Amino acid sequence: ALTRSRQESQLMQDEIVALREQLASTSSQLATVRAAGMPVTAAPMAAGTVPPGTMQSALSGLALPGVDTRFDGSVVRVELPAATLFDGGTANLVPGGVALLTQVAGEVGRVYPGHFIGIESHVDTEPLTNASWASPHQLTAARAAAVFDFLTTRTPLRESQLFLVAHGSNPTVVSNATPAGRAKNRRVELVIYPARAPGE
């Protein structure tokens, strides 16, 4: 599992590098166009992409009492506390976490059918107490992989619409200065993108 998590982490890093290169190229092209005084027009949305307004309005349809959800730019974030999902310091799902993921997957699949979903795992800045993990990124990669495995084997969500991101201890949503803040930063976010997976 650790080897697989490392491979997935490396794949994600490669994808991030490729995206940064694409962004740099696009930014350069945009700067060239602006320097030439040419008009800049918005590119049409790709087929299967849902407009931001539709993404935001659909958010109210998620029936997830007690779960923090928010619209963030063009994506929807569903925030799941790590303490509800896992045994402390591990990537082992607990019964309450299984129940929560089952409920969330059902609602997300109903309201945002076929959308790409990022499984983004975070921890706080406290030193790790479990010797199984050499770094916060290893722990968050293992937790994201555990959620991925559960969602693809026990819910209708499909492997082709999911991807994993291991953030380690960054970014935070609140300060790590208090126990409550650290607990909130230990989380898994399901990030729902406006684009749908192929075939949807």
C-alpha positions as MATLAB code, in Angstrom:
seq = 'ALTRSRQESQLMQDEIVALREQLASTSSQLATVRAAGMPVTAAPMAAGTVPPGTMQSALSGLALPGVDTRFDGSVVRVELPAATLFDGGTANLVPGGVALLTQVAGEVGRVYPGHFIGIESHVDTEPLTNASWASPHQLTAARAAAVFDFLTTRTPLRESQLFLVAHGSNPTVVSNATPAGRAKNRRVELVIYPARAPGE';
ca = [
       0.000    0.000    0.000;
       2.867    2.356    0.822;
       4.546    1.620   -2.523;
       1.282    2.279   -4.330;
       0.792    5.516   -2.406;
       4.305    6.637   -3.357;
       3.658    5.822   -7.016;
       0.374    7.733   -6.942;
       2.088   10.644   -5.224;
       4.805   10.704   -7.892;
       2.162   10.583  -10.629;
       0.366   13.534   -9.052;
       3.625   15.483   -8.826;
       4.269   14.801  -12.525;
       0.753   16.015  -13.359;
       1.299   19.175  -11.308;
       4.539   19.875  -13.197;
       2.740   19.395  -16.526;
      -0.098   21.700  -15.453;
       2.391   24.360  -14.362;
       4.104   24.145  -17.749;
       0.738   24.509  -19.496;
      -0.121   27.480  -17.280;
       3.220   29.132  -18.019;
       2.698   28.620  -21.751;
      -0.834   30.004  -21.613;
       0.308   33.005  -19.559;
       3.054   33.701  -22.074;
       0.611   33.525  -24.977;
      -1.802   35.833  -23.158;
       0.966   38.352  -22.485;
       1.920   38.268  -26.189;
      -1.674   38.862  -27.255;
      -2.076   41.763  -24.847;
       1.227   43.315  -25.927;
       0.065   43.179  -29.535;
      -3.142   45.001  -28.614;
      -5.346   42.165  -29.783;
      -8.708   41.679  -28.039;
      -8.836   38.899  -25.466;
     -11.986   36.803  -25.501;
     -13.068   34.052  -23.160;
     -12.532   30.556  -24.484;
     -15.657   28.444  -24.813;
     -16.189   25.891  -22.069;
     -15.245   22.330  -22.891;
     -18.077   19.948  -23.630;
     -19.481   18.478  -20.441;
     -18.369   21.399  -18.282;
     -21.000   22.886  -15.995;
     -21.118   26.711  -15.596;
     -19.982   28.039  -12.184;
     -23.434   29.419  -11.409;
     -24.965   25.993  -11.897;
     -22.309   24.394   -9.691;
     -23.022   26.907   -6.934;
     -26.802   26.673   -7.110;
     -26.678   22.859   -7.047;
     -24.735   23.014   -3.770;
     -27.942   23.671   -1.838;
     -29.218   20.307   -3.072;
     -26.589   18.343   -1.143;
     -28.384   16.811    1.839;
     -25.403   16.477    4.173;
     -26.372   17.807    7.618;
     -23.386   18.491    9.828;
     -20.919   18.364    6.915;
     -19.134   21.578    5.900;
     -19.670   22.317    2.199;
     -18.695   25.463    0.316;
     -18.366   26.896   -3.168;
     -14.761   27.876   -3.924;
     -14.156   29.632   -7.236;
     -15.521   27.081   -9.704;
     -15.414   23.985   -7.478;
     -17.453   22.637   -4.582;
     -15.605   21.460   -1.479;
     -17.020   18.853    0.911;
     -14.939   18.857    4.099;
     -14.703   15.622    6.103;
     -12.912   15.648    9.500;
     -10.081   13.116    9.710;
     -11.148   12.208   13.241;
     -14.490   11.005   11.865;
     -12.874    8.977    9.079;
      -9.742    7.399   10.578;
      -8.167    5.939   13.668;
      -5.796    8.586   15.057;
      -2.502    8.808   13.182;
      -3.461    6.026   10.746;
      -5.082    5.530    7.346;
      -7.532    2.956    8.735;
     -11.177    3.860    8.151;
     -13.446    3.530   11.196;
     -17.129    2.458   11.026;
     -18.303    6.056   11.393;
     -16.035    7.053    8.513;
     -17.425    4.278    6.347;
     -20.965    5.469    7.046;
     -20.056    9.104    6.328;
     -18.301    8.294    3.046;
     -21.253    6.167    1.938;
     -23.664    9.030    2.638;
     -21.456   11.666    0.983;
     -20.806    9.536   -2.108;
     -24.541    8.995   -2.578;
     -25.327   12.699   -2.326;
     -22.419   13.830   -4.519;
     -23.310   11.229   -7.144;
     -26.939   12.399   -7.107;
     -26.316   16.150   -7.293;
     -23.108   16.145   -9.391;
     -23.364   12.944  -11.471;
     -20.214   11.966  -13.334;
     -18.168   14.994  -12.252;
     -14.432   14.780  -11.647;
     -13.725   14.646   -7.918;
     -10.408   15.274   -6.211;
      -9.743   13.456   -2.933;
      -7.528   15.969   -1.107;
      -6.049   14.881    2.220;
      -4.558   17.226    4.851;
      -3.013   17.033    8.332;
      -1.976   19.668   10.837;
       1.558   20.787   11.711;
       1.999   18.612   14.813;
       4.831   16.024   14.698;
       3.682   12.573   13.595;
       3.379   10.037   16.403;
       2.970    6.947   14.209;
       6.348    5.581   13.113;
       4.758    4.116    9.969;
       4.925    7.507    8.256;
       8.164    9.278    7.407;
       6.375   12.526    6.549;
       2.947   14.189    6.636;
       2.742   13.701    2.874;
       3.040    9.928    3.268;
       0.210    9.896    5.789;
      -2.045   12.093    3.659;
      -1.256   10.020    0.544;
      -2.230    6.846    2.407;
      -5.449    8.424    3.683;
      -6.419    9.702    0.251;
      -5.723    6.219   -1.165;
      -7.890    4.615    1.531;
     -10.794    6.926    0.665;
     -10.250    6.281   -3.048;
     -10.281    2.498   -2.532;
     -13.460    2.684   -0.485;
     -15.301    4.973   -2.905;
     -14.415    2.872   -5.954;
     -15.275   -0.485   -4.388;
     -18.209    0.309   -2.106;
     -20.047    3.217   -3.768;
     -21.271    4.092   -7.293;
     -18.427    6.594   -7.832;
     -16.037    5.406  -10.529;
     -12.259    5.238  -10.648;
     -12.179    7.275  -13.885;
     -13.747   10.316  -12.194;
     -11.538   10.368   -9.081;
      -7.983   11.524   -8.436;
      -5.856   11.892   -5.315;
      -3.905   14.797   -3.818;
      -1.731   14.497   -0.692;
      -1.187   17.976    0.762;
       0.659   17.091    3.971;
       0.197   19.965    6.405;
      -0.540   22.664    3.785;
      -2.687   24.515    3.015;
      -4.576   25.090    6.251;
      -8.127   26.375    6.615;
      -7.549   27.874   10.078;
      -4.596   28.543   12.368;
      -2.803   25.554   13.916;
      -2.314   27.524   17.151;
      -5.167   25.809   19.018;
      -6.261   22.171   19.410;
      -9.585   23.005   17.728;
      -7.769   24.611   14.797;
      -5.449   21.639   14.399;
      -8.407   19.261   14.475;
     -10.150   21.247   11.717;
      -7.004   21.185    9.561;
      -6.873   17.377    9.783;
      -9.351   16.665    7.030;
     -10.165   15.078    3.692;
     -11.874   17.290    1.152;
     -13.846   15.946   -1.770;
     -13.402   18.639   -4.405;
     -16.077   18.499   -7.102;
     -14.990   20.006  -10.422;
     -17.304   21.493  -13.072;
     -16.028   19.076  -15.743;
     -17.551   15.648  -16.155;
     -15.566   12.485  -16.784;
     -15.645   11.130  -20.356;
     -18.731    9.103  -21.126;
     -20.954   11.074  -18.754;
];
